[in-house]
Amino acid sequence: MSGHSKWATIKRKKGENDAARGKVFQRLAKEIYVAASNGDPDPVNNATLRMVIEKARSQNMPKDNIQKAIDKAKGAGNGENYEAIRYEGYGPGGIAFMVDCLTDNRNRTASFVRAAFTKRGGNLGTDGSVSYMFKRKGIIVIPNTYDEDEMMMVALDNGALDFKVEEDIYEIETEPEDFLSVKEALTNAGVTEYITSEVTYVADNNIEVSDEVREKVEKLIEALEDIDDVGDIYHNMD
């Protein structure tokens, strides 16, 4: 993973503007709603919901917004029925993409995602065409204002797979099932600021590209992010 530059960009973008933040919160609310609707609406008894809530918290989503999404799921019966769909394909320069969506209209979403790829030099593939290049991991990133030795010991003692030091951050990698326990241990050790913390997909190998290809890939990412049904976008560009 690209370390400092990637996470510094994420941290900066979190507070970029109200409109972008509102869009992120809408997508997260949908994920929380689906997780709560498909299982116990009590996070204590629903690990999937707990992980989505942690993801929302790492994006500074207000507690009230999180609770409203859960309460909405508790009173489900309003006709909303979201379907999780993953699209796989290749962007400019052969960069592999996975795009996770939550939609109430499969045909609409497929049309929008396909158009985003084809208009920007990419193409959609079949199921499984790129997913084998990614592994599901827990990723926790915190600023290096905390003692390095202590944070490393806490993380590794509680099941973390790796602890990386990147300029001004620590990046901790876990198995999905150990993510919550590692984060809880870090919080108990005094960590109060998380740059990001979520269970996500990480590419086995990242590809270095030219500035020209990078610009094209970033335009494709922006086009996908503009689609309301799109939740998470994964790629293997370094």
C-alpha positions as CSV (number, residue, x, y, z in Angstrom):
1,M,0.0,0.0,0.0
2,S,1.2,3.5,-0.7
3,G,1.2,4.5,3.0
4,H,1.6,8.1,3.9
5,S,0.4,9.8,0.7
6,K,-2.8,7.7,0.5
7,W,-3.8,8.1,4.2
8,A,-2.8,11.8,4.3
9,T,-5.1,12.3,1.3
10,I,-8.0,10.5,3.1
11,K,-7.5,12.6,6.2
12,R,-7.6,15.8,4.2
13,K,-10.6,14.8,2.2
14,K,-12.7,14.0,5.2
15,G,-13.3,17.6,5.8
16,E,-13.2,18.8,2.2
17,N,-16.7,20.1,1.9
18,D,-20.1,19.6,3.3
19,A,-21.6,18.3,0.1
20,A,-19.1,15.5,-0.3
21,R,-19.3,14.6,3.4
22,G,-23.1,14.4,3.1
23,K,-22.8,12.0,0.2
24,V,-20.5,9.8,2.2
25,F,-22.9,9.8,5.1
26,Q,-25.8,8.8,2.9
27,R,-23.9,5.8,1.6
28,L,-22.8,4.8,5.1
29,A,-26.4,5.1,6.3
30,K,-27.5,2.8,3.6
31,E,-24.8,0.2,4.6
32,I,-25.9,0.5,8.3
33,Y,-29.5,0.1,7.3
34,V,-28.8,-3.1,5.3
35,A,-26.6,-4.6,8.0
36,A,-29.2,-3.9,10.7
37,S,-32.1,-5.1,8.5
38,N,-30.3,-8.4,7.6
39,G,-29.4,-9.3,11.2
40,D,-30.0,-8.2,14.7
41,P,-30.3,-4.4,14.9
42,D,-28.3,-4.5,18.1
43,P,-24.6,-4.1,17.2
44,V,-23.7,-6.2,20.3
45,N,-25.2,-9.2,18.5
46,N,-24.4,-8.3,15.0
47,A,-20.7,-8.3,14.0
48,T,-21.3,-7.1,10.5
49,L,-23.2,-4.1,11.9
50,R,-20.5,-3.3,14.4
51,M,-17.9,-3.2,11.6
52,V,-20.0,-0.9,9.5
53,I,-20.5,1.4,12.5
54,E,-16.7,1.4,13.0
55,K,-16.3,2.4,9.4
56,A,-18.8,5.2,9.8
57,R,-17.1,6.5,12.9
58,S,-13.8,6.6,11.1
59,Q,-15.5,8.9,8.6
60,N,-16.6,11.1,11.5
61,M,-20.3,10.2,10.9
62,P,-22.3,11.7,13.7
63,K,-23.8,9.3,16.3
64,D,-27.3,10.6,15.6
65,N,-27.0,9.7,11.9
66,I,-25.8,6.2,12.8
67,Q,-28.6,5.7,15.3
68,K,-31.2,7.0,12.8
69,A,-30.1,4.4,10.2
70,I,-30.4,1.6,12.8
71,D,-33.8,2.9,14.0
72,K,-35.0,3.0,10.4
73,A,-34.0,-0.7,10.0
74,K,-35.9,-1.6,13.2
75,G,-39.0,-0.1,11.7
76,A,-38.4,-1.6,8.2
77,G,-41.5,-2.1,6.2
78,N,-41.3,1.1,4.1
79,G,-40.7,-0.9,0.9
80,E,-36.9,-0.2,0.7
81,N,-35.1,-3.3,-0.4
82,Y,-31.4,-2.9,-1.2
83,E,-29.4,-5.5,-3.1
84,A,-25.6,-5.8,-2.8
85,I,-23.9,-6.1,-6.2
86,R,-20.2,-6.2,-7.0
87,Y,-18.8,-5.2,-10.4
88,E,-15.3,-6.2,-11.5
89,G,-13.3,-4.9,-14.4
90,Y,-10.3,-3.1,-15.6
91,G,-9.6,0.6,-15.8
92,P,-6.9,2.5,-17.9
93,G,-3.5,0.9,-17.8
94,G,-5.0,-2.5,-16.9
95,I,-5.7,-1.4,-13.3
96,A,-8.0,-3.9,-11.6
97,F,-11.2,-2.6,-10.1
98,M,-13.9,-4.0,-7.8
99,V,-16.9,-1.8,-7.2
100,D,-19.4,-2.6,-4.4
101,C,-22.9,-1.2,-4.7
102,L,-26.2,-1.2,-2.8
103,T,-29.1,-0.7,-5.1
104,D,-32.9,-1.0,-5.4
105,N,-32.6,-1.1,-9.1
106,R,-30.0,-3.5,-10.6
107,N,-30.5,-2.4,-14.2
108,R,-30.0,1.3,-13.4
109,T,-26.8,0.7,-11.4
110,A,-25.4,-1.7,-14.0
111,S,-26.0,0.9,-16.7
112,F,-24.3,3.7,-14.8
113,V,-21.3,1.7,-13.8
114,R,-20.8,0.3,-17.3
115,A,-21.0,3.8,-18.8
116,A,-18.4,5.1,-16.3
117,F,-16.0,2.4,-17.3
118,T,-16.5,2.5,-21.1
119,K,-16.3,6.3,-21.3
120,R,-13.0,6.4,-19.5
121,G,-11.0,3.7,-21.1
122,G,-12.0,0.8,-19.0
123,N,-14.3,-2.3,-19.3
124,L,-16.3,-4.5,-17.1
125,G,-15.4,-8.1,-16.6
126,T,-17.1,-11.2,-15.4
127,D,-17.6,-12.2,-11.7
128,G,-14.2,-13.3,-10.3
129,S,-12.2,-11.8,-13.1
130,V,-10.2,-9.5,-10.7
131,S,-11.4,-10.4,-7.2
132,Y,-8.7,-13.1,-6.8
133,M,-6.2,-10.3,-6.8
134,F,-7.6,-8.9,-3.5
135,K,-7.7,-10.1,0.1
136,R,-10.2,-9.0,2.8
137,K,-8.3,-7.3,5.6
138,G,-8.9,-5.1,8.6
139,I,-7.0,-1.8,8.2
140,I,-6.4,0.6,11.1
141,V,-4.4,3.8,10.6
142,I,-3.5,6.1,13.4
143,P,-1.2,9.2,13.7
144,N,2.3,8.5,15.0
145,T,1.7,10.8,18.0
146,Y,1.4,7.6,20.1
147,D,4.3,5.7,21.4
148,E,5.5,3.4,18.6
149,D,6.7,0.5,20.7
150,E,3.5,0.5,22.8
151,M,1.2,0.6,19.9
152,M,3.1,-2.2,18.1
153,M,3.0,-4.4,21.2
154,V,-0.7,-3.7,21.8
155,A,-1.6,-4.4,18.1
156,L,0.5,-7.6,17.7
157,D,-0.4,-9.0,21.1
158,N,-4.1,-8.8,20.2
159,G,-3.8,-10.5,16.8
160,A,-2.7,-7.9,14.3
161,L,-0.9,-9.4,11.2
162,D,1.4,-6.4,10.6
163,F,2.4,-3.0,12.0
164,K,3.9,-0.5,9.5
165,V,5.5,2.8,10.2
166,E,5.0,5.3,7.4
167,E,6.3,8.8,7.9
168,D,3.6,10.3,10.2
169,I,1.3,7.3,10.6
170,Y,1.1,3.8,11.9
171,E,-0.8,1.3,9.6
172,I,-2.1,-1.9,11.3
173,E,-3.3,-4.9,9.3
174,T,-5.5,-7.6,10.8
175,E,-7.6,-10.5,9.7
176,P,-11.3,-9.5,9.4
177,E,-12.3,-11.5,12.5
178,D,-9.6,-9.8,14.6
179,F,-10.3,-6.2,13.5
180,L,-12.7,-5.3,16.3
181,S,-10.6,-6.8,19.1
182,V,-7.4,-5.0,17.9
183,K,-9.2,-1.7,17.6
184,E,-10.8,-2.1,21.0
185,A,-7.3,-2.9,22.5
186,L,-5.9,0.3,20.9
187,T,-8.7,2.4,22.2
188,N,-8.2,0.9,25.7
189,A,-4.5,1.8,25.3
190,G,-5.4,5.5,24.8
191,V,-5.9,5.9,21.1
192,T,-8.6,8.5,20.4
193,E,-7.8,9.5,16.8
194,Y,-8.2,7.1,13.9
195,I,-7.4,8.3,10.3
196,T,-9.2,5.2,9.0
197,S,-10.4,1.9,10.5
198,E,-12.4,-0.6,8.5
199,V,-12.5,-4.0,7.1
200,T,-11.8,-3.6,3.4
201,Y,-10.1,-5.3,0.4
202,V,-6.4,-4.9,-0.1
203,A,-4.6,-5.7,-3.4
204,D,-2.0,-8.5,-3.3
205,N,0.2,-6.4,-5.5
206,N,-0.1,-2.8,-6.6
207,I,0.8,-1.5,-10.0
208,E,2.9,1.6,-10.7
209,V,1.6,3.7,-13.5
210,S,2.6,6.8,-15.4
211,D,1.2,10.2,-14.5
212,E,-1.0,10.1,-17.6
213,V,-2.5,6.7,-16.7
214,R,-2.9,7.8,-13.0
215,E,-4.9,10.9,-14.1
216,K,-7.2,8.7,-16.2
217,V,-7.7,6.2,-13.4
218,E,-8.5,9.0,-11.0
219,K,-11.1,10.3,-13.4
220,L,-12.7,6.9,-13.5
221,I,-12.8,6.8,-9.7
222,E,-14.4,10.2,-9.5
223,A,-17.0,9.1,-12.1
224,L,-17.8,6.0,-10.0
225,E,-18.0,8.0,-6.8
226,D,-20.6,10.2,-8.4
227,I,-23.0,7.3,-8.8
228,D,-25.3,7.2,-5.7
229,D,-25.5,3.4,-5.7
230,V,-21.7,3.0,-5.5
231,G,-20.4,2.3,-2.0
232,D,-16.8,1.1,-2.0
233,I,-14.2,1.2,-4.8
234,Y,-11.1,-1.0,-4.7
235,H,-8.2,-1.0,-7.2
236,N,-4.6,-2.0,-7.4
237,M,-3.0,1.2,-8.6
238,D,0.0,2.1,-6.4
